[in-house]
Amino acid sequence: MKKRGAIGLILTFAVLIVFVVVMFKGFFGNGLLSKAAEAGENLADTQLAEWNDNSGKDIPKVDEKVENFYNNLVAVLESKGTGPCIVKYEPLADFKDNEISMIRTKEGIFVSLENKDGQLARTKTIKHTETEKKEPCVVKGNEEVYFYDLYLKPRSATVCLEQDKSKCPKEYQITEISLKEDESIIIGEEDFDLEDQGLLFKATDGNVCFIPTKDGDLSCDADEGILDDDCLEDLEKQLNKGTSKLKYC
């Protein structure tokens, strides 16, 4: 069974467990609902753990450049330390019909590489630590607007950089992510541009997030909750000059 279909089946089964319990919780009590939700989540985590364990199995082949990109991306996502700061990565020009997916699990981020034959070729679970969150995330929507207002907007407020970071609104959304084409990102089921100049945002809790973009008009804005691609060009220039509110991690 292909990975995407298998995950969908597991999550559907988990949702059905919760639905049934909601229907019958009047008979069995509210405590059963939380137990069922946990059971559904544990079911998904168990299957993902099995996919992580490739011992004794033939490892499917994958293009060398794609595999190198996958390994480098995993290293960036599991890098230690907290932000706010910018992490640099090297985008992949040609995925050659391979796909990299990132989904949220109880333990952290399950990162998988599916080869052109639809085989689950590489897997890795990046686990939370005591001080750092590990969840698949993007800077998008209201969080994108906040990111723009805080770090990119001229004369923007810096109160969250100067005071207790734990009181700052989040600059990202947690979501399922897929990469299978150059300068493109799938967030949930929706495609977005990813002309990000190879820049990722590391948040105050340690999460490393992608920054989807939209075509701009030679100016920087966050209209419709998506950053203008010119913002990332400007940010990279400012980072290299040392004039940005953000710094490289």
Contacts in CASP RR format, 6 or more apart in sequence:
PFRMAT RR
TARGET T0000
AUTHOR 0000-0000-0000
METHOD contacts of the structure
MODEL  1
MKKRGAIGLILTFAVLIVFVVVMFKGFFGNGLLSKAAEAGENLADTQLAE
WNDNSGKDIPKVDEKVENFYNNLVAVLESKGTGPCIVKYEPLADFKDNEI
SMIRTKEGIFVSLENKDGQLARTKTIKHTETEKKEPCVVKGNEEVYFYDL
YLKPRSATVCLEQDKSKCPKEYQITEISLKEDESIIIGEEDFDLEDQGLL
FKATDGNVCFIPTKDGDLSCDADEGILDDDCLEDLEKQLNKGTSKLKYC
1 9 0 8 1.000
2 114 0 8 1.000
2 118 0 8 1.000
3 51 0 8 1.000
3 101 0 8 1.000
3 112 0 8 1.000
3 114 0 8 1.000
3 118 0 8 1.000
3 120 0 8 1.000
4 101 0 8 1.000
4 114 0 8 1.000
6 47 0 8 1.000
7 44 0 8 1.000
7 47 0 8 1.000
7 103 0 8 1.000
10 43 0 8 1.000
10 44 0 8 1.000
10 47 0 8 1.000
11 44 0 8 1.000
13 40 0 8 1.000
13 43 0 8 1.000
14 39 0 8 1.000
14 40 0 8 1.000
14 41 0 8 1.000
14 43 0 8 1.000
14 44 0 8 1.000
17 36 0 8 1.000
17 37 0 8 1.000
17 39 0 8 1.000
17 40 0 8 1.000
18 33 0 8 1.000
18 36 0 8 1.000
18 37 0 8 1.000
18 40 0 8 1.000
20 36 0 8 1.000
21 28 0 8 1.000
21 32 0 8 1.000
21 33 0 8 1.000
21 36 0 8 1.000
22 33 0 8 1.000
24 32 0 8 1.000
25 31 0 8 1.000
25 32 0 8 1.000
25 33 0 8 1.000
41 106 0 8 1.000
42 106 0 8 1.000
44 105 0 8 1.000
45 105 0 8 1.000
45 106 0 8 1.000
45 107 0 8 1.000
48 105 0 8 1.000
48 110 0 8 1.000
48 123 0 8 1.000
48 125 0 8 1.000
49 125 0 8 1.000
51 110 0 8 1.000
51 112 0 8 1.000
51 120 0 8 1.000
51 123 0 8 1.000
52 110 0 8 1.000
52 123 0 8 1.000
52 124 0 8 1.000
52 125 0 8 1.000
54 123 0 8 1.000
59 121 0 8 1.000
60 115 0 8 1.000
60 117 0 8 1.000
60 119 0 8 1.000
60 120 0 8 1.000
60 121 0 8 1.000
61 115 0 8 1.000
61 121 0 8 1.000
62 70 0 8 1.000
62 98 0 8 1.000
62 113 0 8 1.000
62 115 0 8 1.000
62 121 0 8 1.000
62 122 0 8 1.000
63 96 0 8 1.000
63 98 0 8 1.000
63 115 0 8 1.000
63 116 0 8 1.000
65 92 0 8 1.000
65 94 0 8 1.000
65 96 0 8 1.000
66 92 0 8 1.000
66 95 0 8 1.000
66 96 0 8 1.000
66 98 0 8 1.000
66 113 0 8 1.000
67 113 0 8 1.000
67 121 0 8 1.000
67 122 0 8 1.000
69 90 0 8 1.000
69 92 0 8 1.000
69 100 0 8 1.000
70 100 0 8 1.000
70 111 0 8 1.000
70 113 0 8 1.000
70 122 0 8 1.000
72 89 0 8 1.000
72 90 0 8 1.000
73 89 0 8 1.000
73 100 0 8 1.000
73 111 0 8 1.000
74 111 0 8 1.000
74 124 0 8 1.000
74 126 0 8 1.000
76 87 0 8 1.000
76 89 0 8 1.000
76 200 0 8 1.000
76 208 0 8 1.000
77 102 0 8 1.000
77 109 0 8 1.000
77 111 0 8 1.000
77 126 0 8 1.000
77 134 0 8 1.000
77 208 0 8 1.000
78 126 0 8 1.000
78 134 0 8 1.000
79 87 0 8 1.000
79 202 0 8 1.000
79 208 0 8 1.000
79 249 0 8 1.000
80 129 0 8 1.000
80 132 0 8 1.000
81 131 0 8 1.000
81 132 0 8 1.000
81 202 0 8 1.000
81 206 0 8 1.000
81 249 0 8 1.000
82 131 0 8 1.000
82 132 0 8 1.000
82 202 0 8 1.000
82 203 0 8 1.000
82 204 0 8 1.000
82 205 0 8 1.000
82 206 0 8 1.000
83 202 0 8 1.000
83 203 0 8 1.000
83 204 0 8 1.000
83 206 0 8 1.000
83 249 0 8 1.000
84 151 0 8 1.000
84 161 0 8 1.000
84 165 0 8 1.000
84 171 0 8 1.000
84 201 0 8 1.000
84 202 0 8 1.000
84 203 0 8 1.000
84 204 0 8 1.000
84 246 0 8 1.000
85 202 0 8 1.000
85 246 0 8 1.000
85 247 0 8 1.000
85 248 0 8 1.000
85 249 0 8 1.000
86 199 0 8 1.000
86 200 0 8 1.000
86 201 0 8 1.000
86 202 0 8 1.000
86 235 0 8 1.000
86 239 0 8 1.000
86 246 0 8 1.000
86 247 0 8 1.000
86 248 0 8 1.000
86 249 0 8 1.000
87 199 0 8 1.000
87 200 0 8 1.000
87 201 0 8 1.000
87 202 0 8 1.000
87 208 0 8 1.000
87 248 0 8 1.000
87 249 0 8 1.000
88 198 0 8 1.000
88 199 0 8 1.000
88 200 0 8 1.000
88 248 0 8 1.000
89 198 0 8 1.000
89 199 0 8 1.000
89 200 0 8 1.000
90 198 0 8 1.000
91 182 0 8 1.000
91 183 0 8 1.000
91 194 0 8 1.000
91 196 0 8 1.000
91 198 0 8 1.000
92 179 0 8 1.000
92 182 0 8 1.000
93 182 0 8 1.000
94 182 0 8 1.000
95 179 0 8 1.000
95 180 0 8 1.000
95 181 0 8 1.000
95 182 0 8 1.000
96 116 0 8 1.000
97 116 0 8 1.000
97 180 0 8 1.000
98 113 0 8 1.000
98 114 0 8 1.000
98 115 0 8 1.000
98 116 0 8 1.000
98 121 0 8 1.000
98 180 0 8 1.000
99 113 0 8 1.000
99 114 0 8 1.000
99 178 0 8 1.000
99 179 0 8 1.000
99 180 0 8 1.000
100 111 0 8 1.000
100 112 0 8 1.000
100 113 0 8 1.000
100 114 0 8 1.000
100 178 0 8 1.000
100 179 0 8 1.000
100 180 0 8 1.000
101 111 0 8 1.000
101 112 0 8 1.000
101 114 0 8 1.000
101 176 0 8 1.000
101 177 0 8 1.000
101 178 0 8 1.000
101 179 0 8 1.000
102 109 0 8 1.000
102 110 0 8 1.000
102 111 0 8 1.000
102 136 0 8 1.000
102 176 0 8 1.000
102 177 0 8 1.000
102 178 0 8 1.000
103 109 0 8 1.000
103 110 0 8 1.000
103 136 0 8 1.000
103 176 0 8 1.000
103 177 0 8 1.000
104 110 0 8 1.000
104 135 0 8 1.000
104 136 0 8 1.000
104 174 0 8 1.000
104 176 0 8 1.000
105 125 0 8 1.000
107 125 0 8 1.000
107 127 0 8 1.000
107 128 0 8 1.000
108 125 0 8 1.000
108 126 0 8 1.000
108 127 0 8 1.000
108 128 0 8 1.000
108 134 0 8 1.000
108 135 0 8 1.000
109 125 0 8 1.000
109 126 0 8 1.000
109 134 0 8 1.000
109 135 0 8 1.000
109 136 0 8 1.000
110 123 0 8 1.000
110 124 0 8 1.000
110 125 0 8 1.000
111 123 0 8 1.000
111 124 0 8 1.000
111 125 0 8 1.000
111 126 0 8 1.000
112 120 0 8 1.000
112 122 0 8 1.000
112 123 0 8 1.000
112 124 0 8 1.000
113 120 0 8 1.000
113 121 0 8 1.000
113 122 0 8 1.000
113 123 0 8 1.000
114 120 0 8 1.000
114 121 0 8 1.000
115 121 0 8 1.000
126 134 0 8 1.000
127 134 0 8 1.000
128 134 0 8 1.000
132 205 0 8 1.000
132 206 0 8 1.000
132 207 0 8 1.000
133 203 0 8 1.000
133 205 0 8 1.000
133 206 0 8 1.000
133 207 0 8 1.000
134 206 0 8 1.000
134 207 0 8 1.000
135 174 0 8 1.000
135 207 0 8 1.000
136 174 0 8 1.000
136 175 0 8 1.000
136 176 0 8 1.000
136 177 0 8 1.000
137 172 0 8 1.000
137 173 0 8 1.000
137 174 0 8 1.000
137 175 0 8 1.000
137 203 0 8 1.000
137 207 0 8 1.000
137 208 0 8 1.000
137 209 0 8 1.000
137 210 0 8 1.000
138 172 0 8 1.000
138 173 0 8 1.000
138 175 0 8 1.000
138 177 0 8 1.000
138 185 0 8 1.000
138 187 0 8 1.000
138 209 0 8 1.000
138 210 0 8 1.000
138 211 0 8 1.000
138 212 0 8 1.000
139 147 0 8 1.000
139 171 0 8 1.000
139 172 0 8 1.000
139 173 0 8 1.000
139 201 0 8 1.000
139 209 0 8 1.000
139 210 0 8 1.000
139 211 0 8 1.000
139 212 0 8 1.000
139 227 0 8 1.000
140 172 0 8 1.000
140 173 0 8 1.000
140 175 0 8 1.000
140 187 0 8 1.000
140 192 0 8 1.000
140 212 0 8 1.000
140 225 0 8 1.000
140 226 0 8 1.000
141 173 0 8 1.000
141 225 0 8 1.000
141 226 0 8 1.000
142 225 0 8 1.000
143 169 0 8 1.000
143 170 0 8 1.000
143 171 0 8 1.000
143 172 0 8 1.000
143 173 0 8 1.000
144 171 0 8 1.000
144 222 0 8 1.000
144 225 0 8 1.000
144 226 0 8 1.000
144 227 0 8 1.000
145 222 0 8 1.000
145 225 0 8 1.000
146 169 0 8 1.000
146 170 0 8 1.000
146 171 0 8 1.000
147 171 0 8 1.000
147 172 0 8 1.000
147 201 0 8 1.000
147 222 0 8 1.000
147 227 0 8 1.000
148 220 0 8 1.000
148 221 0 8 1.000
148 222 0 8 1.000
148 227 0 8 1.000
148 231 0 8 1.000
149 156 0 8 1.000
149 157 0 8 1.000
149 222 0 8 1.000
150 156 0 8 1.000
150 157 0 8 1.000
150 158 0 8 1.000
150 160 0 8 1.000
150 161 0 8 1.000
150 171 0 8 1.000
150 245 0 8 1.000
151 235 0 8 1.000
151 244 0 8 1.000
151 245 0 8 1.000
151 246 0 8 1.000
152 220 0 8 1.000
152 222 0 8 1.000
152 227 0 8 1.000
152 231 0 8 1.000
152 234 0 8 1.000
152 235 0 8 1.000
152 245 0 8 1.000
156 245 0 8 1.000
158 245 0 8 1.000
160 167 0 8 1.000
160 168 0 8 1.000
160 169 0 8 1.000
161 245 0 8 1.000
165 204 0 8 1.000
166 204 0 8 1.000
168 204 0 8 1.000
170 203 0 8 1.000
171 201 0 8 1.000
171 203 0 8 1.000
171 209 0 8 1.000
172 201 0 8 1.000
172 203 0 8 1.000
172 207 0 8 1.000
172 209 0 8 1.000
175 187 0 8 1.000
175 188 0 8 1.000
176 187 0 8 1.000
176 188 0 8 1.000
177 185 0 8 1.000
177 186 0 8 1.000
177 187 0 8 1.000
177 188 0 8 1.000
177 210 0 8 1.000
178 185 0 8 1.000
178 186 0 8 1.000
178 188 0 8 1.000
179 185 0 8 1.000
179 186 0 8 1.000
179 194 0 8 1.000
180 186 0 8 1.000
183 193 0 8 1.000
183 194 0 8 1.000
183 195 0 8 1.000
184 191 0 8 1.000
184 192 0 8 1.000
184 193 0 8 1.000
184 194 0 8 1.000
185 191 0 8 1.000
185 192 0 8 1.000
185 193 0 8 1.000
185 194 0 8 1.000
185 210 0 8 1.000
185 212 0 8 1.000
186 192 0 8 1.000
187 212 0 8 1.000
192 212 0 8 1.000
192 213 0 8 1.000
192 214 0 8 1.000
192 226 0 8 1.000
193 212 0 8 1.000
193 213 0 8 1.000
193 214 0 8 1.000
193 215 0 8 1.000
193 229 0 8 1.000
194 210 0 8 1.000
194 211 0 8 1.000
194 212 0 8 1.000
194 213 0 8 1.000
195 213 0 8 1.000
195 229 0 8 1.000
195 232 0 8 1.000
196 210 0 8 1.000
196 211 0 8 1.000
196 212 0 8 1.000
196 213 0 8 1.000
196 229 0 8 1.000
196 232 0 8 1.000
197 232 0 8 1.000
197 233 0 8 1.000
197 235 0 8 1.000
197 236 0 8 1.000
199 211 0 8 1.000
199 232 0 8 1.000
199 235 0 8 1.000
199 236 0 8 1.000
199 239 0 8 1.000
200 208 0 8 1.000
200 209 0 8 1.000
200 210 0 8 1.000
200 211 0 8 1.000
201 208 0 8 1.000
201 209 0 8 1.000
201 211 0 8 1.000
202 208 0 8 1.000
202 209 0 8 1.000
202 249 0 8 1.000
203 209 0 8 1.000
211 227 0 8 1.000
211 232 0 8 1.000
212 226 0 8 1.000
212 227 0 8 1.000
213 226 0 8 1.000
213 227 0 8 1.000
213 228 0 8 1.000
213 229 0 8 1.000
213 231 0 8 1.000
213 232 0 8 1.000
214 224 0 8 1.000
214 226 0 8 1.000
214 227 0 8 1.000
214 228 0 8 1.000
214 229 0 8 1.000
215 228 0 8 1.000
215 229 0 8 1.000
216 228 0 8 1.000
216 229 0 8 1.000
216 230 0 8 1.000
217 228 0 8 1.000
217 230 0 8 1.000
218 230 0 8 1.000
219 228 0 8 1.000
219 230 0 8 1.000
220 227 0 8 1.000
220 228 0 8 1.000
220 230 0 8 1.000
220 231 0 8 1.000
220 234 0 8 1.000
221 227 0 8 1.000
221 228 0 8 1.000
221 231 0 8 1.000
222 228 0 8 1.000
222 231 0 8 1.000
235 244 0 8 1.000
235 246 0 8 1.000
238 244 0 8 1.000
239 246 0 8 1.000
239 247 0 8 1.000
239 248 0 8 1.000
END
